[in-house]
Amino acid sequence: MSRTLRAMILVLLVASCGGGQGSAPRHLDDACKIVQQRPEYIKAFRNTEQKWGVPVHVQMATIHQESKFISNARTPHRYALGVIPMGRQSSAYGYAQALDGTWEDYQRDTGRRFARRDRIRDASDFMGWYMNTSQQRNGIPLWDARNQYLAYHEGHTGYARGSYNRKSWLLQVANKVDARADVYQTQLATCNLRR
């Protein structure tokens, strides 16, 4: 076998091992089924709760809204004149839909240079870091899914300015995140999960 062919096979093999599961778990309305299907999720969420103080149900509701638990989620493409591709709407990527610049801030602040947005433990840790910063900068309690989501979406400065008040659609989404967090919290209390 030639060197070139071996190199191409090696590259294909490495590329196929990349980005995680990609697809969402089934039964996204049932927190117990989500974490039973993907036990690595509950481990990541608990680690983040212990490290940063962000409750599991708040993390889960935010990830549900941002990516529907799809590890390699991206924003849709933009099109000029309805047909000419103009790139993606933003650089948001992964479970947490973290923007490039915010992800780089997280990596720098936490020293986690090799963290990846398509790994649940890294995305969860990012969310804990971000929401903890929201608590410090904007006084938002870590269990307040609604306001944590508004700060998550608008950024710390945008939240402080109240930019979300001019976006009725965003206020509705934040209310949905809050309601889902309540449902997930109730469900998780009844799950038979090993500690």
Secondary structure, 3 states (H helix, E strand, C coil): CCHHHHHHHHHHHHHHCCCCCCCCCCCCCCHHHHHHHCHHHHHHHHHHHHHHCCCHHHHHHHHHHHHCCCCCCECCEEEECCCEEEEECCCCECCCCECHHHHHHHHHHHCCCCCCCCCHHHHHHHHHHHHHHHHHHHCCCCCCHHHHHHHHHHHHHHHHHCHHHHCHHHHHHHHHHHHHHHHHHHHHHHCCCCC
